[in-house]
Amino acid sequence: MANYKPKTMVVPSSEANSGLPFTQKISTNTWGMFLLKGTALSPSGAAMKSGAVQVWESTRLTTDPADHTTFTDATGRYGVTCRAKTQLRIKFFGA
């Protein structure tokens, strides 16, 4: 089954009380994606629970906003869907 990435549509302005319906067609592009999943571990091997995991696609600087953000569970596990066939940079933030 193919995966689909939504295309962004811009509505120049809208009026909440106009009473008129607004119709806008939207579409998608096919794209390859995969599930990145893992466990955040400290240098001693302990699970890093309840922290944030951020993922940058390609070789962008990690000072730029992350492409994906997720969180670890009580056992340090995380999962996030990313674009396939691209380099990733992953950082963990937590205590």
Secondary structure, DSSP 8 states (H G I E B T S, - for coil): ---EEE-----S---TTS---------EEE--EEEEEEE-B-TTS-B--S-EEEEEETT--TTS--SEEEE--TTSEEEEEEESSS-EEEEEE--
